[in-house]
């Protein structure tokens, strides 16, 4: 893919993620794996600069074109392929003329427009992104642990009183998306966001995931978080918050267990 990546001026989204006074769901994911990963990502003063991968920029562009289309031209520049002699000079000129913006190819721009159309033409998904607000930051103190938390839902539908999360994926089929949902802990995201909004005086009746595939025909599938999944995820995030709280108190951020672990056969083989 003809995709050019560069370091951009820090955006509001990057400021949100850089704020370590409150912990987000993505931060809790690192705590859940190993607190050392959270320290490296957010607290290590000597860490290497993070690279903006083509997948990150593509995902960001897709979210923007659906959730905040009025901001797209302020954050992205679309270009035709750079070819032949002087192509590197052309690229650098385009970057220097557009400080703070990501450069995406026409191929990528067409792709995210096809994905957007697929979402908006879906009989359920298309209606979910009306009558509400997008990308609003919420902060709160979790009452059980006393930990400062934050979240930024993709969209809140004020008419239907539901939180909408937009996911681009390789496979949005029921079985595949359900498996990936536990890999990426969507069952934690749904109660964490729901509780965050509730602590800000906003009640929601449902948490809905809109999944759209990244290849033709850009199929869309819609899922909701049932109560048992929400309850399980809530227990998990509260336990993560307790671990984070202890790590922060003691300024100790351990890695994996220092033991030898049996490499068990997975349950589906037994």
C-alpha positions, -999 to 999 in steps of 0.1 A, spaced: 0 0 0 13 34 -9 10 49 25 33 75 40 37 79 77 53 107 96 53 122 131 25 148 134 19 177 158 3 162 189 -35 160 184 -63 162 209 -66 124 207 -29 120 215 -32 144 244 -60 123 258 -38 91 256 -8 109 270 -27 120 301 -15 97 329 -35 113 357 -64 91 347 -63 55 334 -82 44 303 -94 10 292 -63 6 269 -42 13 299 -60 -14 319 -54 -38 290 -16 -33 296 -20 -37 334 -39 -69 328 -11 -83 307 18 -71 329 21 -38 348 56 -34 332 39 -29 299 19 0 312 50 16 327 69 13 294 40 27 274 30 56 296 56 63 324 91 54 311 109 87 305 134 70 283 111 51 260 116 54 222 92 76 203 62 57 191 57 51 154 24 58 137 18 27 117 -2 27 84 -29 6 102 -32 32 130 -35 61 105 -60 42 84 -81 33 114 -80 69 126 -91 82 92 -120 57 91 -132 68 125 -129 105 116 -148 102 83 -178 86 101 -177 101 136 -163 136 129 -164 142 91 -162 179 96 -127 175 109 -114 152 82 -98 180 61 -81 194 91 -65 162 100 -57 143 68 -44 151 33 -51 127 4 -25 123 -23 -20 105 -56 10 80 -57 44 96 -57 62 82 -87 95 86 -106 124 110 -101 118 135 -74 91 115 -57 107 118 -22 110 155 -27 73 157 -36 64 138 -5 85 159 18 71 191 3 35 178 9 44 170 45 60 204 52 30 222 36 6 203 59 20 203 95 0 184 120 -18 163 93 -16 127 83 -9 119 47 -31 91 32 -31 76 -3 -61 79 -26 -63 41 -24 -69 44 13 -92 73 10 -114 53 -14 -113 23 9 -125 42 40 -153 58 20 -165 24 8 -164 12 45 -183 43 56 -210 38 29 -213 2 40 -219 13 76 -243 41 67 -263 19 43 -267 -9 68 -304 -9 81 -293 -10 118 -258 5 119 -266 35 98 -293 47 122 -270 44 153 -248 73 143 -276 98 143 -289 120 172 -259 121 195 -223 131 201 -189 117 192 -155 114 208 -164 132 240 -140 127 269 -153 116 303 -134 114 336 -144 101 370 -132 86 402 -142 49 403 -160 47 437 -148 12 448 -111 17 442 -108 55 443 -88 54 410 -91 82 385 -104 69 352 -112 82 318 -129 70 286 -138 85 252 -167 66 236 -169 67 198 -205 78 198 -234 82 222 -269 80 208 -289 103 229 -322 92 214 -317 55 220 -295 60 251 -268 36 239 -230 37 235 -217 29 200 -182 16 194 -170 14 158 -146 -14 149 -128 -21 116 -118 -57 114 -106 -84 90 -135 -107 98 -169 -95 112 -186 -128 111 -202 -139 144 -178 -165 155 -146 -146 145 -157 -113 160 -168 -130 193 -134 -147 195 -115 -114 188 -137 -96 213 -123 -116 242 -88 -112 228 -91 -74 228 -113 -74 260 -144 -57 245 -163 -73 274 -142 -50 297 -147 -20 275 -185 -21 276 -189 -19 314 -160 4 319 -175 30 295 -210 24 307 -199 30 343 -179 60 333 -208 77 317 -230 68 346 -206 85 370 -210 116 348 -247 115 351 -255 98 318 -273 65 319 -271 41 289 -294 12 281 -270 -7 258 -235 -10 245 -233 -17 208 -204 -27 186 -206 -19 149 -180 -41 131 -171 -35 94 -147 -55 74 -117 -38 57 -120 -57 24 -147 -58 -3 -177 -62 0 -170 -44 34 -196 -64 53 -211 -50 85 -222 -69 116 -238 -54 148 -234 -68 183 -245 -58 218 -230 -66 252 -254 -89 273 -256 -85 311 -235 -116 319 -207 -103 297 -209 -69 313 -208 -83 348 -178 -105 340 -160 -75 324 -168 -53 354 -152 -78 378 -122 -79 355 -117 -42 353 -121 -37 390 -94 -62 396 -72 -45 371 -78 -12 389 -67 -27 422 -35 -39 406 -29 -5 391 -36 12 424 -10 -10 442 16 -6 415 12 32 416 13 33 454 45 13 456 60 25 423 66 -11 413 56 -23 379 62 -61 376 64 -82 345 53 -118 341 54 -143 370 89 -154 377 80 -191 376 80 -220 351 46 -224 336 33 -257 321 23 -252 284 -11 -268 286 -30 -281 256 -59 -257 247 -94 -267 258 -106 -273 222 -80 -301 218 -88 -320 250 
